[in-house]
Amino acid sequence: MKKGILHLMIFSIPVFLGLVVIEMALRNVPNTYKLKNDYLIENSNEIEVLILGNSQTFYGLDPQFISAKAFNAAHISQLFSQDKQLWEKYFPNMPKLKYLVISFSIQSFYDQGGDLPFIHKNYVLYYGFSNQIGWKYGLELTALPMRANLIRLIKNIQDGEIDYPSSPLGFGLGYKTGGSINLETNAKEAIARHLLLNGKIIEEELKALEAIVRSASQKEIQTILLATPVSKQYYSFVPQTVIQEVENIASMLSENNQLVTYMNWNQHPDFRDKDFYDADHLNDAGARKLSLLLDKELDKKIKPDT
Protein backbone atom coordinates (compact mmCIF):
# COMPACT_ATOMS: atom_id res chain seq x y z
CA MET A 1 0.00 0.00 0.00
CA LYS A 2 2.72 2.42 1.03
CA LYS A 3 4.74 1.47 -2.02
CA GLY A 4 1.73 2.17 -4.25
CA ILE A 5 1.26 5.62 -2.73
CA LEU A 6 4.97 6.32 -3.18
CA HIS A 7 4.81 5.31 -6.84
CA LEU A 8 1.76 7.53 -7.33
CA MET A 9 3.57 10.48 -5.77
CA ILE A 10 6.63 9.90 -7.92
CA PHE A 11 4.44 9.71 -11.03
CA SER A 12 2.53 12.86 -10.00
CA ILE A 13 5.60 15.07 -9.62
CA PRO A 14 6.46 15.36 -13.35
CA VAL A 15 2.76 15.81 -14.17
CA PHE A 16 2.50 18.63 -11.65
CA LEU A 17 5.70 20.24 -12.91
CA GLY A 18 4.43 19.96 -16.46
CA LEU A 19 1.21 21.77 -15.54
CA VAL A 20 3.22 24.50 -13.80
CA VAL A 21 5.35 24.94 -16.93
CA ILE A 22 2.22 25.25 -19.11
CA GLU A 23 0.69 27.78 -16.69
CA MET A 24 3.84 29.90 -16.78
CA ALA A 25 4.04 29.63 -20.57
CA LEU A 26 0.42 30.80 -20.88
CA ARG A 27 1.10 33.75 -18.63
CA ASN A 28 4.01 34.71 -20.88
CA VAL A 29 1.76 34.92 -23.93
CA PRO A 30 1.34 38.68 -24.48
CA ASN A 31 -2.20 39.95 -23.89
CA THR A 32 -3.81 43.36 -23.77
CA TYR A 33 -4.51 43.14 -20.02
CA LYS A 34 -0.86 42.67 -19.21
CA LEU A 35 0.22 45.34 -21.69
CA LYS A 36 -2.30 47.88 -20.38
CA ASN A 37 -1.33 47.24 -16.78
CA ASP A 38 2.33 47.80 -17.65
CA TYR A 39 1.50 50.98 -19.58
CA LEU A 40 -0.63 52.39 -16.78
CA ILE A 41 2.04 51.69 -14.18
CA GLU A 42 4.70 53.42 -16.27
CA ASN A 43 2.75 56.26 -17.92
CA SER A 44 -0.27 57.17 -15.76
CA ASN A 45 1.33 60.48 -14.81
CA GLU A 46 1.13 61.65 -18.45
CA ILE A 47 -2.45 60.66 -19.32
CA GLU A 48 -4.91 63.51 -20.01
CA VAL A 49 -7.79 61.46 -21.47
CA LEU A 50 -8.65 58.06 -19.99
CA ILE A 51 -11.03 55.78 -21.91
CA LEU A 52 -12.93 53.07 -20.04
CA GLY A 53 -15.76 50.72 -21.00
CA ASN A 54 -16.49 47.59 -22.97
CA SER A 55 -15.73 46.40 -26.50
CA GLN A 56 -17.54 49.36 -28.04
CA THR A 57 -14.86 51.76 -26.83
CA PHE A 58 -12.06 49.16 -26.98
CA TYR A 59 -12.66 48.85 -30.73
CA GLY A 60 -14.22 52.29 -31.17
CA LEU A 61 -11.70 54.86 -29.88
CA ASP A 62 -8.13 55.06 -31.11
CA PRO A 63 -6.06 57.40 -28.91
CA GLN A 64 -3.64 58.21 -31.73
CA PHE A 65 -6.35 60.39 -33.28
CA ILE A 66 -6.99 62.36 -30.08
CA SER A 67 -4.86 65.47 -29.67
CA ALA A 68 -4.45 65.21 -25.92
CA LYS A 69 -2.42 62.40 -24.36
CA ALA A 70 -5.04 59.62 -24.35
CA PHE A 71 -5.08 55.96 -23.35
CA ASN A 72 -7.71 53.29 -23.97
CA ALA A 73 -8.20 51.10 -20.87
CA ALA A 74 -11.41 49.48 -22.14
CA HIS A 75 -11.75 45.71 -22.60
CA ILE A 76 -14.14 43.19 -24.12
CA SER A 77 -17.20 42.73 -21.84
CA GLN A 78 -15.74 45.09 -19.24
CA LEU A 79 -18.36 46.03 -16.64
CA PHE A 80 -18.76 49.32 -14.78
CA SER A 81 -17.66 47.47 -11.65
CA GLN A 82 -14.38 46.61 -13.38
CA ASP A 83 -14.10 50.17 -14.70
CA LYS A 84 -14.43 51.27 -11.08
CA GLN A 85 -11.62 48.96 -9.96
CA LEU A 86 -9.35 50.27 -12.72
CA TRP A 87 -10.28 53.85 -11.86
CA GLU A 88 -9.56 53.38 -8.19
CA LYS A 89 -6.24 51.64 -8.83
CA TYR A 90 -4.72 53.98 -11.41
CA PHE A 91 -6.42 57.38 -11.09
CA PRO A 92 -4.38 58.42 -8.00
CA ASN A 93 -1.33 58.35 -10.29
CA MET A 94 -2.89 60.58 -13.00
CA PRO A 95 -2.15 64.19 -12.01
CA LYS A 96 -2.72 65.49 -15.56
CA LEU A 97 -6.04 63.74 -16.19
CA LYS A 98 -8.71 66.10 -17.52
CA TYR A 99 -11.26 63.88 -19.25
CA LEU A 100 -12.75 60.50 -18.49
CA VAL A 101 -14.60 58.81 -21.38
CA ILE A 102 -16.86 55.88 -20.49
CA SER A 103 -18.78 53.61 -22.84
CA PHE A 104 -22.49 54.20 -22.20
CA SER A 105 -24.60 51.56 -23.92
CA ILE A 106 -27.29 48.99 -23.22
CA GLN A 107 -24.57 46.37 -22.78
CA SER A 108 -23.22 48.44 -19.90
CA PHE A 109 -26.46 48.08 -17.95
CA TYR A 110 -28.09 44.86 -19.13
CA ASP A 111 -25.28 42.45 -20.04
CA GLN A 112 -23.33 40.87 -17.19
CA GLY A 113 -20.64 39.54 -19.51
CA GLY A 114 -21.69 36.05 -18.45
CA ASP A 115 -20.87 34.63 -21.87
CA LEU A 116 -17.17 35.27 -21.23
CA PRO A 117 -16.50 34.40 -17.57
CA PHE A 118 -12.96 33.25 -18.36
CA ILE A 119 -12.04 36.90 -19.04
CA HIS A 120 -12.35 37.44 -15.28
CA LYS A 121 -9.01 35.66 -14.76
CA ASN A 122 -7.23 38.42 -16.70
CA TYR A 123 -8.23 41.01 -14.07
CA VAL A 124 -7.04 38.64 -11.34
CA LEU A 125 -3.73 37.70 -12.95
CA TYR A 126 -2.70 40.90 -14.69
CA TYR A 127 -4.38 43.71 -12.72
CA GLY A 128 -4.17 42.04 -9.32
CA PHE A 129 -7.91 42.24 -8.56
CA SER A 130 -9.48 39.82 -6.11
CA ASN A 131 -10.99 36.61 -7.49
CA GLN A 132 -14.71 36.72 -6.80
CA ILE A 133 -16.09 33.92 -8.98
CA GLY A 134 -14.04 30.85 -8.03
CA TRP A 135 -10.53 29.40 -8.16
CA LYS A 136 -11.05 28.11 -11.70
CA TYR A 137 -10.86 31.65 -13.04
CA GLY A 138 -7.72 32.51 -11.11
CA LEU A 139 -5.44 30.44 -13.36
CA GLU A 140 -4.73 30.45 -17.08
CA LEU A 141 -4.68 26.65 -17.12
CA THR A 142 -8.20 26.17 -15.76
CA ALA A 143 -10.05 29.18 -17.18
CA LEU A 144 -10.16 27.53 -20.63
CA PRO A 145 -10.11 23.89 -21.77
CA MET A 146 -6.63 22.41 -22.18
CA ARG A 147 -7.07 22.10 -25.94
CA ALA A 148 -7.84 25.80 -26.28
CA ASN A 149 -4.84 26.70 -24.14
CA LEU A 150 -2.49 24.54 -26.20
CA ILE A 151 -3.81 26.16 -29.39
CA ARG A 152 -3.08 29.58 -27.86
CA LEU A 153 0.49 28.54 -27.11
CA ILE A 154 1.08 27.05 -30.56
CA LYS A 155 -0.31 30.10 -32.35
CA ASN A 156 1.84 32.41 -30.24
CA ILE A 157 4.98 30.36 -30.90
CA GLN A 158 4.35 29.87 -34.62
CA ASP A 159 2.68 33.14 -35.63
CA GLY A 160 3.32 35.51 -32.72
CA GLU A 161 -0.44 35.67 -32.14
CA ILE A 162 -1.47 37.33 -28.89
CA ASP A 163 -4.70 37.45 -26.89
CA TYR A 164 -6.96 40.43 -27.73
CA PRO A 165 -4.29 42.41 -29.63
CA SER A 166 -4.20 46.16 -29.09
CA SER A 167 -2.08 49.12 -30.10
CA PRO A 168 0.49 50.53 -27.65
CA LEU A 169 -2.19 53.02 -26.58
CA GLY A 170 -4.79 50.31 -25.90
CA PHE A 171 -6.95 50.43 -29.05
CA GLY A 172 -8.30 47.02 -30.13
CA LEU A 173 -6.80 45.84 -33.42
CA GLY A 174 -9.05 42.88 -34.19
CA TYR A 175 -11.91 44.56 -36.07
CA LYS A 176 -10.61 45.41 -39.50
CA THR A 177 -12.37 47.01 -42.47
CA GLY A 178 -13.78 44.74 -45.14
CA GLY A 179 -15.84 42.19 -43.22
CA SER A 180 -18.84 40.45 -44.74
CA ILE A 181 -21.08 40.05 -41.69
CA ASN A 182 -24.82 40.24 -42.26
CA LEU A 183 -25.69 43.17 -40.02
CA GLU A 184 -29.36 42.30 -39.54
CA THR A 185 -28.71 38.69 -38.52
CA ASN A 186 -25.83 39.76 -36.30
CA ALA A 187 -27.98 42.48 -34.73
CA LYS A 188 -30.63 39.96 -33.62
CA GLU A 189 -27.96 37.73 -32.08
CA ALA A 190 -26.28 40.64 -30.30
CA ILE A 191 -29.50 41.98 -28.82
CA ALA A 192 -30.32 38.51 -27.49
CA ARG A 193 -26.97 38.47 -25.64
CA HIS A 194 -27.20 42.02 -24.38
CA LEU A 195 -30.65 41.67 -22.86
CA LEU A 196 -30.00 38.45 -20.94
CA LEU A 197 -31.85 39.74 -17.88
CA ASN A 198 -35.02 40.56 -19.84
CA GLY A 199 -34.52 44.28 -19.68
CA LYS A 200 -33.71 44.49 -15.97
CA ILE A 201 -31.08 47.08 -15.07
CA ILE A 202 -28.11 45.64 -13.19
CA GLU A 203 -28.27 47.84 -10.11
CA GLU A 204 -24.74 47.00 -8.95
CA GLU A 205 -23.33 48.25 -12.25
CA LEU A 206 -25.29 51.50 -12.05
CA LYS A 207 -23.96 52.08 -8.53
CA ALA A 208 -20.42 51.48 -9.77
CA LEU A 209 -20.90 54.05 -12.57
CA GLU A 210 -22.32 56.58 -10.12
CA ALA A 211 -19.29 56.07 -7.87
CA ILE A 212 -16.89 56.70 -10.76
CA VAL A 213 -18.70 59.86 -11.83
CA ARG A 214 -18.86 61.13 -8.25
CA SER A 215 -15.14 60.52 -7.72
CA ALA A 216 -14.20 62.20 -11.01
CA SER A 217 -16.35 65.24 -10.24
CA GLN A 218 -14.78 65.66 -6.81
CA LYS A 219 -11.41 65.89 -8.57
CA GLU A 220 -12.75 68.33 -11.23
CA ILE A 221 -12.42 65.72 -13.98
CA GLN A 222 -14.76 66.04 -16.96
CA THR A 223 -16.72 62.82 -17.53
CA ILE A 224 -18.06 61.97 -20.98
CA LEU A 225 -20.76 59.30 -21.17
CA LEU A 226 -20.33 58.15 -24.77
CA ALA A 227 -22.97 56.12 -26.57
CA THR A 228 -20.91 54.90 -29.52
CA PRO A 229 -22.45 54.45 -32.98
CA VAL A 230 -24.32 51.22 -33.68
CA SER A 231 -25.81 50.08 -36.98
CA LYS A 232 -29.38 51.03 -37.81
CA GLN A 233 -30.16 47.31 -37.85
CA TYR A 234 -29.02 46.90 -34.25
CA TYR A 235 -30.78 50.04 -33.03
CA SER A 236 -34.07 48.95 -34.61
CA PHE A 237 -34.16 45.86 -32.36
CA VAL A 238 -33.54 47.72 -29.08
CA PRO A 239 -36.84 47.95 -27.13
CA GLN A 240 -38.04 51.51 -26.63
CA THR A 241 -38.36 50.88 -22.91
CA VAL A 242 -34.65 50.06 -22.77
CA ILE A 243 -33.71 53.14 -24.79
CA GLN A 244 -35.80 55.33 -22.48
CA GLU A 245 -34.33 53.86 -19.32
CA VAL A 246 -30.77 54.41 -20.52
CA GLU A 247 -31.69 57.97 -21.49
CA ASN A 248 -33.13 58.54 -18.02
CA ILE A 249 -29.89 57.39 -16.42
CA ALA A 250 -27.90 59.72 -18.65
CA SER A 251 -30.16 62.63 -17.68
CA MET A 252 -29.87 61.79 -14.00
CA LEU A 253 -26.07 61.83 -14.17
CA SER A 254 -25.61 64.86 -16.41
CA GLU A 255 -28.40 67.39 -15.83
CA ASN A 256 -27.30 68.44 -12.36
CA ASN A 257 -23.57 68.06 -12.91
CA GLN A 258 -21.74 70.44 -15.21
CA LEU A 259 -18.75 68.12 -15.27
CA VAL A 260 -20.75 65.29 -16.90
CA THR A 261 -21.56 65.35 -20.63
CA TYR A 262 -23.75 62.77 -22.35
CA MET A 263 -22.94 62.20 -26.03
CA ASN A 264 -25.58 60.00 -27.60
CA TRP A 265 -24.02 59.02 -30.90
CA ASN A 266 -25.87 55.71 -31.30
CA GLN A 267 -27.33 56.92 -34.60
CA HIS A 268 -24.82 59.59 -35.56
CA PRO A 269 -25.53 60.64 -39.18
CA ASP A 270 -21.87 60.42 -40.23
CA PHE A 271 -21.76 56.62 -39.88
CA ARG A 272 -22.82 54.14 -42.57
CA ASP A 273 -22.90 50.34 -42.79
CA LYS A 274 -19.37 50.34 -44.19
CA ASP A 275 -18.09 51.81 -40.89
CA PHE A 276 -19.16 48.75 -38.88
CA TYR A 277 -17.32 45.49 -38.27
CA ASP A 278 -20.55 43.97 -36.95
CA ALA A 279 -23.95 45.29 -35.86
CA ASP A 280 -22.75 47.13 -32.74
CA HIS A 281 -18.99 47.59 -33.23
CA LEU A 282 -17.09 49.92 -35.51
CA ASN A 283 -14.28 48.68 -37.72
CA ASP A 284 -10.89 50.42 -37.76
CA ALA A 285 -12.04 53.01 -40.32
CA GLY A 286 -15.16 53.75 -38.28
CA ALA A 287 -13.04 54.00 -35.12
CA ARG A 288 -10.79 56.57 -36.77
CA LYS A 289 -13.87 58.61 -37.69
CA LEU A 290 -15.30 58.36 -34.17
CA SER A 291 -11.99 59.26 -32.53
CA LEU A 292 -11.63 62.37 -34.67
CA LEU A 293 -15.21 63.39 -33.87
CA LEU A 294 -14.56 63.00 -30.16
CA ASP A 295 -11.37 65.02 -30.47
CA LYS A 296 -13.33 67.89 -32.05
CA GLU A 297 -15.88 67.76 -29.24
CA LEU A 298 -13.15 67.88 -26.62
CA ASP A 299 -11.95 71.11 -28.21
CA LYS A 300 -15.36 72.61 -29.01
CA LYS A 301 -17.60 71.63 -26.09
CA ILE A 302 -15.50 70.25 -23.28
CA LYS A 303 -12.78 72.88 -23.51
CA PRO A 304 -14.66 76.15 -24.14
CA ASP A 305 -11.68 78.23 -23.00
CA THR A 306 -9.60 77.23 -26.04
Phi, psi and omega per residue, in radians:
M1 nan -0.862 3.141
K2 -1.115 -0.662 3.138
K3 -1.132 -0.666 3.111
G4 -1.111 -0.736 3.123
I5 -1.120 -0.708 3.135
L6 -1.098 -0.763 3.116
H7 -1.087 -0.694 3.126
L8 -1.107 -0.720 3.130
M9 -1.138 -0.742 3.136
I10 -1.097 -0.720 3.111
F11 -1.158 -0.604 -3.057
S12 -1.276 -0.487 -3.065
I13 -1.042 -0.901 3.125
P14 -1.132 -0.558 3.081
V15 -1.115 -0.813 3.129
F16 -1.070 -0.800 -3.141
L17 -1.102 -0.638 3.097
G18 -1.113 -0.710 3.108
L19 -1.150 -0.666 3.097
V20 -1.096 -0.746 3.122
V21 -1.079 -0.752 3.125
I22 -1.120 -0.745 3.114
E23 -1.034 -0.788 3.141
M24 -1.154 -0.677 3.117
A25 -1.113 -0.718 3.112
L26 -1.113 -0.670 3.136
R27 -1.218 -0.361 3.118
N28 -1.524 -0.135 3.028
V29 -1.217 2.124 -3.125
P30 -0.998 2.456 3.045
N31 -2.577 2.777 -3.010
T32 -1.154 -0.452 3.112
Y33 -1.169 -0.819 3.121
K34 -1.109 -0.784 -3.113
L35 -1.128 -0.685 -3.135
K36 -1.239 -0.676 3.080
N37 -1.042 -0.802 3.138
D38 -1.082 -0.746 -3.135
Y39 -1.106 -0.792 -3.102
L40 -1.138 -0.634 3.102
I41 -1.130 -0.696 -3.029
E42 -1.543 -0.451 -2.961
N43 -2.217 0.125 -3.103
S44 -0.962 -0.591 -3.067
N45 -1.215 -0.115 3.139
E46 -1.895 -0.169 -3.016
I47 -1.305 2.282 3.093
E48 -1.879 -0.490 3.120
V49 -2.241 2.063 3.108
L50 -1.898 2.231 -3.141
I51 -1.865 2.182 3.082
L52 -2.102 3.042 3.063
G53 2.189 -2.870 -3.051
N54 -1.735 -2.747 -3.064
S55 -1.093 -0.393 -3.109
Q56 -1.199 -0.580 3.026
T57 -1.576 -0.535 3.085
F58 -0.990 -0.801 3.130
Y59 -1.676 -0.039 -3.017
G60 -1.869 -0.339 -3.086
L61 -2.218 2.053 -3.137
D62 -1.834 1.920 -3.067
P63 -1.001 -0.393 -3.115
Q64 -1.142 -0.315 3.134
F65 -1.746 0.181 3.082
I66 -1.888 2.231 -3.004
S67 -1.090 -0.732 3.119
A68 -1.268 2.890 3.121
K69 -1.257 1.825 -3.029
A70 -2.034 2.691 3.061
F71 -2.496 2.407 -3.113
N72 -1.733 1.869 3.130
A73 -1.838 0.365 3.092
A74 -1.392 2.796 3.098
H75 -2.518 2.836 3.040
I76 -1.021 2.295 3.094
S77 0.992 0.439 3.122
Q78 -1.264 2.270 -3.116
L79 -1.611 2.842 3.063
F80 -1.036 -0.587 3.130
S81 -1.132 -0.591 3.072
Q82 -1.352 -0.619 2.985
D83 -0.969 -0.762 -3.113
K84 -1.087 -0.737 3.123
Q85 -1.124 -0.724 3.096
L86 -1.121 -0.758 3.131
W87 -1.041 -0.835 -3.085
E88 -1.180 -0.553 -3.122
K89 -1.340 -0.729 -2.969
Y90 -1.828 -0.442 -3.085
F91 -0.999 -0.679 3.131
P92 -0.988 -0.300 3.141
N93 -1.831 0.383 -3.112
M94 -2.103 1.264 -3.085
P95 -1.176 -0.357 -3.099
K96 -1.718 0.013 -3.062
L97 -1.110 2.272 3.130
K98 -2.059 -0.581 -3.011
Y99 -2.332 2.328 3.046
L100 -1.999 2.121 -3.137
V101 -1.926 2.169 -3.098
I102 -2.167 2.316 3.051
S103 -1.063 2.281 -3.061
F104 -2.279 1.586 -3.028
S105 -2.458 3.061 -3.131
I106 -1.156 -0.528 3.091
Q107 -1.032 -0.638 -3.077
S108 -1.072 -0.500 -3.039
F109 -1.915 -0.385 -2.999
Y110 -2.047 -0.242 -3.085
D111 -1.930 2.061 -3.116
Q112 -1.444 0.068 -3.101
G113 1.170 0.373 -3.072
G114 -1.165 -0.306 3.131
D115 -1.334 -0.194 -3.116
L116 -2.308 0.987 -3.085
P117 -1.128 -0.450 -3.113
F118 -1.143 -0.337 3.106
I119 -1.119 -0.458 -3.141
H120 -0.932 -0.625 -3.076
K121 -1.129 -0.428 3.126
N122 -1.176 -0.620 3.092
Y123 -1.228 -0.585 3.118
V124 -1.238 -0.854 -3.021
L125 -1.363 -0.655 -2.953
Y126 -1.942 -0.251 3.013
Y127 -1.939 -0.218 3.111
G128 1.369 0.376 3.108
F129 -1.352 2.767 -3.137
S130 -1.238 2.582 3.123
N131 -1.536 1.995 -3.036
Q132 -1.940 0.011 -3.082
I133 -2.187 0.281 3.035
G134 2.039 2.637 -3.051
W135 -1.033 -0.521 -3.102
K136 -0.970 -0.602 -3.088
Y137 -1.712 0.402 3.038
G138 -1.913 0.068 3.139
L139 -2.339 2.548 3.038
E140 -1.115 -0.720 -2.996
L141 -1.117 -0.574 -3.045
T142 -1.831 -0.175 -3.119
A143 -1.288 -0.435 3.100
L144 -2.282 2.761 3.064
P145 -1.038 2.642 -3.110
M146 -0.970 -0.719 -3.128
R147 -1.043 -0.765 3.129
A148 -1.115 -0.695 3.132
N149 -1.149 -0.711 3.121
L150 -1.145 -0.647 3.075
I151 -1.103 -0.718 3.092
R152 -1.018 -0.810 -3.130
L153 -1.097 -0.804 -3.121
I154 -1.088 -0.785 -3.135
K155 -1.124 -0.631 3.108
N156 -1.190 -0.734 -3.124
I157 -1.205 -0.763 -3.066
Q158 -1.381 -0.775 -2.989
D159 -2.015 -0.057 -3.092
G160 1.262 0.321 -3.102
E161 -1.213 2.394 3.134
I162 -2.089 2.882 -3.140
D163 -1.387 2.207 3.083
Y164 0.874 1.121 -3.058
P165 -1.046 2.500 3.111
S166 -2.487 2.834 3.069
S167 -1.266 2.953 3.096
P168 -0.997 -0.408 3.140
L169 -1.743 0.239 2.967
G170 1.606 0.053 -3.140
F171 -1.374 2.300 -3.123
G172 -1.178 2.291 -3.029
L173 -1.785 0.037 -2.999
G174 -1.424 -0.280 -3.007
Y175 -1.861 1.530 -3.058
K176 -1.537 2.809 3.065
T177 -1.197 2.577 3.007
G178 1.789 0.279 3.117
G179 -1.284 2.918 -3.109
S180 -2.193 0.567 -3.117
I181 -1.272 2.389 3.042
N182 -1.327 1.941 -2.992
L183 -1.156 -0.611 -3.118
E184 -1.219 -0.804 3.104
T185 -1.083 -0.788 3.141
N186 -1.116 -0.622 3.137
A187 -1.094 -0.760 3.130
K188 -1.085 -0.729 -3.138
E189 -1.169 -0.706 -3.120
A190 -1.164 -0.763 3.131
I191 -1.077 -0.689 3.118
A192 -1.052 -0.667 3.103
R193 -1.244 -0.712 -2.994
H194 -1.357 -0.268 3.123
L195 -2.020 0.776 -3.086
L196 -1.046 -0.526 -3.070
L197 -1.688 0.402 3.075
N198 0.994 0.737 3.064
G199 1.377 0.297 3.128
K200 -1.670 2.121 3.120
I201 -1.035 2.402 3.064
I202 -1.474 1.753 -3.005
E203 -1.034 -0.639 -3.128
E204 -1.098 -0.622 3.139
E205 -1.255 -0.654 3.087
L206 -1.114 -0.718 3.108
K207 -1.104 -0.663 3.115
A208 -1.134 -0.739 3.099
L209 -1.092 -0.788 3.133
E210 -1.036 -0.669 3.139
A211 -1.157 -0.700 3.107
I212 -1.101 -0.851 -3.117
V213 -1.068 -0.753 3.133
R214 -1.083 -0.777 3.138
S215 -1.118 -0.765 3.137
A216 -1.104 -0.738 -3.129
S217 -1.116 -0.684 3.125
Q218 -1.082 -0.468 3.132
K219 -1.731 0.204 3.129
E220 1.088 0.581 3.081
I221 -1.635 2.306 3.070
Q222 -1.302 2.233 3.101
T223 -1.884 2.255 3.098
I224 -1.958 2.033 3.039
L225 -1.566 1.852 -2.986
L226 -1.873 1.985 2.995
A227 -1.551 1.778 -3.051
T228 -1.230 2.742 3.139
P229 -1.051 2.447 2.987
V230 -2.224 2.787 -3.125
S231 -1.161 2.717 3.105
K232 -1.097 -0.507 3.115
Q233 -1.142 -0.784 3.139
Y234 -1.126 -0.841 -3.065
Y235 -1.080 -0.563 -3.098
S236 -1.183 -0.372 -3.128
F237 -1.645 -0.121 3.137
V238 -1.332 2.151 3.129
P239 -1.031 2.469 -3.137
Q240 -1.059 -0.569 3.120
T241 -1.118 -0.631 3.113
V242 -1.214 -0.798 3.113
I243 -0.988 -0.791 -3.106
Q244 -1.143 -0.690 -3.119
E245 -1.163 -0.722 3.095
V246 -1.120 -0.706 3.094
E247 -1.085 -0.687 3.129
N248 -1.113 -0.686 3.109
I249 -1.132 -0.749 3.116
A250 -1.057 -0.750 3.122
S251 -1.114 -0.752 3.140
M252 -1.028 -0.694 -3.062
L253 -1.428 -0.461 -2.996
S254 -1.850 -0.523 -2.997
E255 -1.136 -0.615 -3.091
N256 -1.853 0.303 -3.129
N257 -2.431 1.878 -3.093
Q258 -1.171 -0.245 -3.131
L259 -1.583 0.014 3.139
V260 -2.011 2.202 3.116
T261 -2.117 2.244 3.092
Y262 -1.753 2.105 3.088
M263 -1.965 1.764 3.138
N264 -1.593 1.650 -3.128
W265 -1.916 0.411 3.118
N266 -0.902 -0.749 -3.111
Q267 -2.122 0.808 3.139
H268 -1.065 2.297 -3.044
P269 -1.144 -0.273 -3.102
D270 -1.381 -0.154 -3.025
F271 -1.851 2.341 3.138
R272 -2.073 3.044 3.141
D273 -0.957 -0.611 -3.093
K274 -1.170 -0.249 -3.139
D275 -1.502 -0.089 -3.036
F276 -1.874 2.428 3.005
Y277 -1.389 -0.744 3.004
D278 -2.502 -2.948 -2.960
A279 -1.076 -0.529 -3.071
D280 -2.252 0.303 3.070
H281 -2.313 2.424 3.066
L282 -1.339 2.668 2.946
N283 -1.526 -3.067 -3.049
D284 -1.123 -0.602 3.096
A285 -1.195 -0.730 3.083
G286 -1.125 -0.645 3.124
A287 -1.139 -0.684 3.088
R288 -1.058 -0.780 3.140
K289 -1.079 -0.796 -3.133
L290 -1.129 -0.726 -3.117
S291 -1.105 -0.706 3.110
L292 -1.188 -0.643 3.078
L293 -1.109 -0.769 3.122
L294 -1.103 -0.714 3.135
D295 -1.040 -0.706 3.099
K296 -1.124 -0.680 -3.137
E297 -1.212 -0.596 3.080
L298 -1.064 -0.694 3.123
D299 -1.299 -0.742 -2.993
K300 -1.442 -0.757 -3.017
K301 -1.882 -0.686 -3.040
I302 -1.490 -0.403 3.131
K303 -2.137 1.209 -3.052
P304 -1.160 -0.263 -3.105
D305 -1.427 -0.061 -3.103
T306 -1.769 nan nan
